[in-house]
């Protein structure tokens, strides 16, 4: 798996005021499992390089890789990827990476996805893989975002919610008019009401900022979920 | 200081060969917790990555990346078949 490949941007799509989905054509890409990530390397004209890890929003065979990147205000790489990268531009990619935070279509057990902000990206790959494979594994998503305008992959998640997915959104700053839960941070009580119970022994994937992931993982264990059934992936603001 | 987790080690350690470190189980020399490396805490501070036990915080590995390549210092972890 080592070594860098060159990816060429084919399409981009603005998701929110700060996030963009980017599709790349990567010759030699072996396909990837849902939940894997990729390292992206940018090289400046003076030879300075910066490497960052990004989750892959797509899954399956083929040489197309879709990323979704959220701009970090003080970021070194993400502002370029979100604001400047254009169709036809090239970046270097290393991957697919990571075989732990992954879901495979042959897994039949209940799956609970819990995402905070752009932590939705690897979970999106799992939802897409679940739908594309015709899996009958019960899938549920709990997605915490600041406002309705911050929902990445909003239309696609809404479409999946009508077919193969059970979705619960938690708004931390501003909720739509009439939303049953007032805006506020995800709590243990809301978590307990929203996720599959421990009696179902769901496989749980949690992805988001470090503080979010650690709070959720602690609550899940307190709610009786086996630590070995909880897989976590944190991202930082560097 | 914000930390990440062992998932982020997959790329840098892929330079060792066809190896996915995130699924390997290592045992902490300090508290003897045995966990997949994906669960470890990773502090991404230049010029490298400090990998700590998610239970007791002891240093498991230090990874230093430079233009010369990737150096791995195995500090407080056993059972990792890194060079198998």
Interface residues (C-beta under 8 A of the other chain):
Chain A: X1 X2 X37 X38 X39 X51 X53 X94 X95 X97 X98 X99 X100 X101 X210 X231 X232 X233 X234 X235 X236 X237 X238
Chain B: X2 X3 X4 X5 X7 X8 X10 X11 X14 X15 X16 X17 X18 X19 X20 X22 X23 X36 X38 X39 X44
